[in-house]
Amino acid sequence: MNGVHWSTLLPIVCYFALMYLIGFYALNLVNKASLRKGGSGAAFMEEYMTGGRGTGGFVLAMTLVATYLSAGSFIGGPGTAYTHGLAWVFLAMSQIPTGYYTLMALGKKFAIVSRKTGANSISDFLRARYESNSVLVIASLSIIFFLIAAMAAQLIGAARLLQGSTGLDYKTALIFFAITVVVHTAAGGFHGVVLNDTLQGAVMTISTSALFIAIVSKGGGIGNIVQAMKAVNPGMISPYGVSEGFMTVPWVSSFWVLVGFAIIGMPAVAQRAMSYKDSKSLHSGIVYGTVVSLVLLLGMHLAGAFGVTQVSGITSGDLVIPTLITSLFNPVVAGIILAGPLAAVMSTVDSQLLVVVAAIVNDLLVNYIKPGLKQDFKKLRAITITTCCIVGLIIVALAFDPPELMVWLNLFATAGQLSTFLWPTILGLYWKGANAAGAIAGMVSGIGTYLYFNYYMPRPIGLHPIVPSLALSLLAFVVVAKMTKKPSEKVIRLFWEL
């Protein structure tokens, strides 16, 4: 532990200790609420996975934003902006309407249907809509595969942040962070995640504001900083970036699909739209979520881009933010500010971990292997917590040998989820003709074409692979649905007689 900056590390340790306290407090809430509802395994799963569907507007906004804005937004994205300049900042702004897209597109109908069907996850929703075991299995396996990759990316970002700011070696930092996330998620479930996300959203906002103000102040104002960026490389202030052919119009437009509209298809984000309390909470969540997203995304990415004028010689883009923080603030304050980016990662990983656990326990184990667990509260609770810990060990193992820039692994996992879930979710809600055969065709073609384009044609006709993947997935879904049996009358009544 030689070279550890304890004055920076101690505030972070105190912050993590608070996460543990919240997790175990939430465990008590889950247990009490489950017992009030009869003490069954089904009651436990509803509380553990959706928090009893009682989330208010402000909390909804904070948990939605905190779930989506992650290491990619607070570490990898600013690191890439440090390399590519203001062009990457513009690209990142497509994420601002995340709350608007999700809550407006899924809307009241998604929450009403999830309550009617008892759906605790996106897979539960798909099973009720398509009445197909195959749809459920494909959805669950896709969640497990892509979200484990996504969580590994988040842990890499957090470990590099701790490594660059506190002096911990990478593997020690990785284990320290991972244990904190896994324990508070395993203990408190959705209750713990939402409470932590609310706190973390506030911490993220304060930290982002403090960092941005410090950078602008040291640089002598935004105008001076922009001129200094131009002196470093004129491409830093160009809408096309520093590398010729990197920021093309088709490529940029693709990102507005990948991290904008299509974000509705992310299971961890969509699950938030199941949990709100009432219409007022929904509308408040849209407003608060959009404003907070604007502050966080713009502040952090500008900090990364502006940072090229204040720190140099950084070998990995993922180390830009920790380097800026430790160079601008005294060690103790730096530890407090670093809680913001760490909160961003933690709030994403805990939500993704919860969705993976739901896919394994709720979707596969309870439905196909041991249906009797629905009635056994204590056994299902033990299995759920154990599964959470095992998944945590797997993602730590995957993160031990990190790639150069975690932002690309994060985008790979995001696109994989979207290619699976976007059309089955949207068409399932709003198109009566959507059926199981169409959903299977759309999911399989979406996953298959995305993997093919990602590895063999990374820029098909200048686009990000997600665009042709979603287009072909939609085509396959509609064509097959038109050619096969219509959904049952039971499904039509359930989803349209609200």
C-alpha positions in Angstrom: 0.0 0.0 0.0 3.0 2.3 -0.5 2.2 5.5 -2.2 -1.5 5.5 -1.2 -2.9 9.0 -0.7 -4.8 8.4 2.5 -6.2 11.9 2.8 -7.9 11.4 -0.5 -8.9 7.8 0.2 -10.5 8.4 3.6 -13.5 10.5 2.4 -14.2 7.9 -0.2 -14.1 5.1 2.5 -16.6 7.1 4.6 -18.8 7.5 1.5 -18.7 3.8 0.8 -19.5 3.0 4.5 -22.7 5.1 4.0 -23.6 2.9 1.1 -23.4 -0.2 3.3 -25.6 1.4 5.9 -28.2 2.3 3.3 -28.1 -1.3 1.9 -28.8 -2.9 5.2 -31.5 -0.3 6.1 -33.1 -1.2 2.8 -32.9 -4.9 3.6 -35.0 -4.2 6.6 -37.5 -2.4 4.5 -37.7 -5.2 2.0 -38.3 -7.8 4.7 -41.0 -5.8 6.5 -42.9 -5.0 3.2 -42.7 -8.6 2.1 -44.1 -9.9 5.3 -46.9 -7.3 5.2 -47.9 -8.7 1.8 -48.1 -12.3 3.0 -44.5 -13.3 3.3 -44.4 -15.3 0.1 -41.5 -15.5 -2.4 -43.6 -13.6 -4.9 -44.1 -10.7 -2.4 -40.3 -10.7 -1.8 -39.5 -10.5 -5.5 -41.9 -7.6 -6.1 -40.3 -5.6 -3.2 -36.8 -6.6 -4.1 -37.1 -5.9 -7.8 -39.5 -2.9 -8.0 -39.6 -1.5 -4.5 -43.4 -2.0 -4.3 -43.9 0.5 -7.2 -44.1 3.5 -5.0 -41.3 5.8 -6.4 -42.0 9.5 -6.4 -41.1 12.0 -9.1 -37.8 13.4 -7.8 -36.6 10.0 -6.7 -37.7 8.5 -10.1 -35.7 11.2 -11.9 -32.6 10.7 -9.8 -32.6 6.9 -10.0 -33.3 7.0 -13.8 -30.5 9.4 -14.5 -28.1 7.7 -12.0 -28.9 4.3 -13.6 -28.1 5.5 -17.1 -25.3 8.0 -16.6 -22.3 5.8 -15.8 -18.6 5.3 -16.0 -19.0 6.1 -19.7 -20.5 9.5 -18.9 -18.2 10.4 -16.0 -14.9 8.7 -16.9 -14.7 7.2 -20.4 -16.7 9.9 -22.1 -14.8 12.9 -20.6 -11.6 10.9 -21.4 -12.6 10.6 -25.0 -13.5 14.3 -25.1 -9.9 15.0 -23.8 -8.7 13.2 -26.9 -11.2 14.4 -29.5 -12.3 17.8 -28.2 -15.6 19.5 -28.4 -16.9 17.2 -31.2 -17.2 14.4 -28.6 -19.0 16.8 -26.2 -21.6 17.4 -28.9 -21.9 13.7 -29.5 -22.5 13.0 -25.8 -25.4 15.5 -25.6 -27.7 13.0 -27.4 -28.0 11.4 -23.9 -29.7 14.4 -22.3 -33.3 13.4 -23.2 -32.9 9.9 -21.6 -35.6 10.4 -19.0 -37.9 12.1 -21.5 -37.5 9.3 -24.1 -38.0 6.5 -21.6 -40.9 7.8 -19.6 -42.7 9.4 -22.5 -42.4 6.5 -24.8 -43.2 3.8 -22.3 -45.6 6.1 -20.4 -48.5 5.2 -18.2 -49.3 2.1 -20.2 -46.1 0.3 -19.3 -46.7 0.9 -15.6 -50.3 -0.1 -15.8 -49.6 -3.3 -17.7 -46.7 -4.2 -15.4 -49.0 -3.9 -12.4 -51.8 -5.9 -14.1 -49.4 -8.7 -15.0 -47.3 -8.6 -11.9 -44.2 -7.9 -14.0 -41.1 -7.2 -11.9 -38.7 -7.0 -14.9 -38.6 -6.4 -18.6 -38.5 -10.1 -19.1 -41.7 -10.5 -17.1 -43.3 -7.9 -19.3 -42.2 -9.7 -22.5 -43.4 -13.1 -21.2 -46.9 -11.7 -20.5 -47.1 -9.9 -23.8 -45.9 -12.7 -26.1 -46.8 -15.8 -24.1 -43.6 -17.5 -25.2 -41.0 -19.3 -23.2 -38.5 -18.8 -26.1 -38.9 -15.0 -25.9 -38.3 -15.1 -22.2 -35.2 -17.3 -22.5 -33.7 -15.2 -25.3 -34.3 -12.0 -23.3 -32.9 -13.4 -20.1 -29.7 -14.8 -21.8 -29.2 -11.5 -23.6 -29.5 -9.6 -20.3 -27.0 -11.9 -18.6 -24.4 -11.7 -21.4 -24.6 -8.0 -22.3 -25.1 -6.6 -18.8 -22.2 -8.7 -17.4 -20.0 -7.1 -20.1 -21.5 -3.6 -19.2 -20.8 -4.1 -15.5 -17.3 -5.2 -16.2 -16.8 -1.9 -18.1 -18.2 0.1 -15.2 -15.9 -1.7 -12.7 -12.9 -1.0 -14.9 -13.8 2.7 -14.9 -14.2 2.9 -11.2 -11.0 1.0 -10.5 -9.0 3.3 -12.8 -10.6 6.3 -11.1 -9.5 5.1 -7.7 -6.1 4.0 -9.0 -5.4 7.4 -10.6 -6.5 9.5 -7.6 -5.7 7.5 -4.5 -2.6 5.6 -5.4 -4.2 2.2 -4.9 -3.1 -0.4 -7.4 -5.7 -1.4 -10.0 -6.7 -4.8 -8.6 -7.0 -3.6 -5.0 -9.1 -0.6 -6.2 -11.3 -3.0 -8.3 -12.0 -5.4 -5.4 -12.6 -2.5 -2.9 -15.2 -0.9 -5.2 -16.8 -4.2 -6.3 -17.4 -5.4 -2.8 -19.2 -2.2 -1.8 -21.5 -2.4 -4.8 -22.3 -6.0 -4.5 -23.0 -6.0 -0.8 -25.4 -3.0 -0.8 -27.2 -4.3 -3.9 -27.5 -7.9 -2.5 -28.8 -6.6 0.8 -31.3 -3.9 -0.2 -32.5 -4.8 -3.7 -34.5 -2.1 -5.5 -35.1 -0.2 -2.2 -31.4 0.0 -1.6 -30.6 0.9 -5.2 -33.2 3.7 -5.3 -32.1 5.2 -2.0 -28.4 5.1 -3.0 -29.2 6.4 -6.5 -31.0 9.4 -5.0 -28.0 10.2 -2.8 -25.6 9.5 -5.6 -27.5 11.7 -8.0 -27.1 14.6 -5.6 -23.4 13.8 -5.1 -22.9 13.6 -8.9 -24.5 17.0 -9.4 -22.4 18.8 -6.7 -19.2 17.1 -7.8 -19.7 17.9 -11.5 -20.5 21.6 -10.7 -17.5 21.9 -8.5 -15.1 20.4 -11.0 -16.4 22.5 -13.9 -16.2 25.7 -12.0 -12.6 24.9 -10.8 -11.5 24.1 -14.4 -13.0 27.3 -15.9 -11.6 29.4 -13.0 -8.1 28.0 -13.5 -8.3 28.5 -17.3 -9.3 32.1 -17.0 -12.8 31.7 -18.5 -14.3 29.6 -21.2 -13.1 31.9 -24.0 -9.5 31.6 -23.0 -9.8 27.9 -22.6 -11.2 27.5 -26.1 -8.4 29.5 -27.6 -5.9 27.4 -25.6 -7.5 24.2 -27.0 -7.2 25.6 -30.5 -3.5 26.2 -29.9 -3.0 22.6 -28.8 -4.8 21.3 -31.9 -7.4 23.2 -34.1 -9.3 20.0 -34.4 -10.1 20.2 -30.6 -12.7 22.9 -31.4 -13.9 21.5 -34.7 -17.2 19.7 -35.0 -15.4 16.9 -36.9 -12.8 16.2 -34.2 -9.0 15.9 -34.3 -9.0 12.8 -36.6 -10.0 13.2 -40.2 -13.0 10.9 -41.0 -13.8 10.1 -37.3 -16.8 12.5 -36.7 -18.7 12.1 -39.9 -22.4 13.1 -40.2 -23.7 9.5 -40.5 -21.6 8.4 -37.5 -22.8 11.3 -35.3 -26.4 10.7 -36.4 -26.0 7.1 -35.4 -25.1 8.1 -31.9 -28.4 10.0 -31.5 -30.0 6.6 -32.1 -27.6 4.6 -29.9 -27.5 6.8 -26.8 -30.7 8.8 -27.5 -34.0 7.4 -28.7 -33.1 3.7 -28.5 -32.2 3.9 -24.8 -35.7 2.9 -24.2 -34.5 -0.7 -24.9 -32.1 -0.9 -21.9 -33.7 -3.2 -19.3 -32.3 -1.4 -16.3 -33.6 1.9 -17.6 -37.0 0.6 -18.7 -37.5 -1.1 -15.3 -37.6 2.4 -13.7 -40.7 3.1 -15.7 -42.5 0.3 -13.9 -41.8 1.7 -10.5 -43.3 5.2 -10.3 -46.2 5.9 -7.9 -48.6 8.0 -10.0 -49.0 10.3 -13.0 -47.7 13.3 -11.1 -44.5 11.4 -10.3 -44.2 10.5 -14.0 -44.4 14.1 -15.2 -42.1 15.3 -12.5 -39.6 12.6 -13.3 -39.4 13.7 -16.9 -38.7 17.3 -16.0 -36.2 16.7 -13.2 -34.5 13.9 -15.2 -33.9 16.1 -18.3 -32.5 19.0 -16.2 -30.2 16.9 -14.2 -28.9 15.0 -17.3 -28.1 18.3 -18.9 -26.0 19.5 -16.0 -24.1 16.3 -15.5 -23.4 15.4 -19.1 -22.5 18.9 -20.3 -20.4 19.6 -17.2 -18.4 16.4 -17.2 -17.7 16.3 -21.0 -16.7 19.9 -21.1 -14.4 19.2 -18.1 -12.8 16.4 -20.1 -12.4 18.6 -23.3 -11.1 21.6 -21.3 -8.7 19.4 -19.4 -6.4 19.2 -22.4 -5.3 22.7 -21.6 -4.5 22.0 -17.9 -3.0 18.5 -17.7 -0.8 16.7 -20.3 1.0 13.5 -20.8 -2.0 11.3 -19.7 -1.5 7.8 -21.2 -5.1 6.6 -20.7 -8.2 8.7 -21.4 -9.9 7.0 -18.4 -7.4 8.7 -16.1 -8.2 12.3 -17.2 -10.9 13.0 -14.6 -9.0 11.6 -11.6 -5.9 13.6 -12.7 -7.9 16.8 -13.1 -9.6 16.4 -9.7 -6.4 15.6 -7.8 -4.5 18.5 -9.5 -7.2 21.1 -8.9 -8.2 20.4 -5.3 -6.4 19.7 -2.0 -6.4 15.9 -1.2 -9.3 15.9 1.2 -11.6 17.9 -1.0 -10.4 15.8 -4.0 -11.7 12.7 -2.1 -15.1 14.3 -1.7 -15.3 15.4 -5.3 -14.2 12.0 -6.5 -17.4 10.6 -4.9 -19.3 12.1 -7.8 -17.8 9.9 -10.6 -17.7 6.9 -8.3 -21.4 7.5 -7.5 -22.1 7.5 -11.2 -20.5 4.1 -11.7 -22.0 2.6 -8.5 -25.5 3.7 -9.4 -25.3 2.1 -12.8 -23.7 -1.2 -11.6 -26.2 -1.7 -8.8 -29.1 -1.3 -11.2 -27.6 -3.6 -13.8 -26.7 -6.2 -11.2 -30.3 -6.2 -10.0 -31.6 -6.8 -13.6 -29.1 -9.7 -14.1 -30.2 -11.2 -10.8 -33.8 -10.9 -11.8 -33.0 -12.6 -15.1 -31.3 -15.6 -13.4 -33.6 -16.0 -10.4 -37.0 -14.6 -11.3 -37.0 -15.4 -15.1 -35.1 -18.7 -15.3 -34.9 -20.3 -11.9 -38.4 -19.6 -10.6 -40.2 -20.1 -14.0 -38.4 -23.2 -15.3 -36.4 -25.0 -12.6 -38.1 -24.5 -9.2 -41.5 -22.8 -9.5 -42.3 -23.7 -5.9 -39.8 -21.0 -4.7 -42.6 -18.4 -5.3 -44.1 -19.5 -2.0 -40.8 -19.8 0.0 -39.8 -16.3 1.2 -36.6 -17.3 3.1 -35.2 -19.7 0.6 -35.9 -17.3 -2.4 -34.2 -14.5 -0.4 -31.1 -16.6 0.3 -30.9 -17.7 -3.4 -31.3 -14.1 -4.7 -28.6 -12.7 -2.4 -26.2 -15.6 -3.2 -26.8 -15.2 -6.9 -26.0 -11.5 -6.6 -22.7 -12.3 -4.9 -21.7 -14.9 -7.6 -22.5 -12.5 -10.4 -20.3 -9.9 -8.6 -17.4 -12.4 -8.6 -17.8 -13.0 -12.3 -17.7 -9.4 -13.3 -14.6 -8.8 -11.1 -12.8 -11.6 -12.8 -13.7 -10.1 -16.2 -12.4 -6.7 -15.2 -9.0 -7.9 -14.0 -7.5 -7.5 -17.5 -9.0 -4.2 -18.8 -8.9 -2.8 -22.3 -7.3 0.6 -23.1 -10.5 2.6 -23.1 -13.6 1.2 -21.3 -16.0 3.5 -23.2 -15.9 1.1 -26.2 -16.8 -2.0 -24.1 -19.6 0.0 -22.5 -21.0 1.1 -25.9 -20.8 -2.6 -27.1 -22.9 -3.8 -24.2 -25.3 -0.9 -24.6 -25.9 -1.6 -28.3 -26.3 -5.3 -27.6 -29.1 -4.6 -25.2 -30.9 -2.2 -27.5 -30.7 -4.7 -30.5 -32.5 -7.2 -28.3 -35.1 -5.2 -26.4 -36.1 -2.1 -28.3 -38.7 -3.4 -30.8 -40.2 -6.2 -28.6 -40.8 -3.5 -25.9 -42.2 -0.7 -28.1 -44.1 -2.8 -30.6 -45.4 -5.0 -27.7 -46.9 -1.9 -26.1 -48.4 -0.2 -29.1 -48.9 -2.7 -31.9 -51.7 -5.3 -31.6 -50.2 -7.4 -34.3 -46.9 -8.0 -32.5 -46.6 -11.7 -31.7 -44.1 -14.2 -30.3 -42.8 -15.3 -33.7 -42.2 -11.7 -34.7 -40.5 -10.9 -31.4 -38.2 -13.9 -31.7 -37.3 -13.0 -35.3 -36.6 -9.4 -34.3 -34.5 -10.3 -31.2 -32.4 -13.0 -33.0 -31.8 -10.8 -36.1 -31.0 -7.8 -33.9 -28.4 -9.6 -31.8 -27.0 -11.5 -34.8 -26.7 -8.5 -37.2 -25.2 -6.3 -34.4 -22.5 -8.8 -33.6 -21.7 -9.3 -37.3 -21.5 -5.6 -38.0 -19.6 -4.9 -34.8 -16.8 -7.4 -35.7 -16.7 -7.4 -39.5 -18.2 -4.1 -40.7 -17.7 -1.6 -37.8 -19.0 1.3 -39.9 -21.5 0.0 -42.4 -22.1 2.9 -45.0 -20.6 5.2 -42.4 -23.0 4.4 -39.6 -22.6 2.9 -36.2 -23.6 -0.9 -36.3 -26.7 -0.2 -34.1 -28.5 1.6 -36.9 -28.6 -1.2 -39.5 -29.0 -3.7 -36.8 -32.2 -2.0 -35.5 -33.5 -1.5 -39.0 -33.1 -5.1 -39.9 -34.5 -6.2 -36.6 -37.6 -4.1 -37.1 -38.0 -5.5 -40.6 -37.7 -9.1 -39.5 -40.1 -8.5 -36.6 -42.9 -6.9 -38.8 -42.5 -9.3 -41.7 -42.6 -12.5 -39.6 -45.5 -11.1 -37.4 -47.5 -10.4 -40.5 -47.0 -13.9 -41.8 -47.8 -15.8 -38.5 -50.6 -16.3 -36.0 -52.0 -13.2 -34.3 -51.7 -12.7 -30.5 -54.4 -14.3 -28.4 -57.6 -12.4 -27.4 -56.4 -12.7 -23.8 -53.3 -10.7 -24.6 -55.3 -8.1 -26.6 -57.7 -7.6 -23.7 -54.9 -7.5 -21.1 -52.8 -4.8 -23.0 -55.6 -2.7 -24.6 -58.5 -2.8 -22.2 -56.8 -0.7 -19.5 
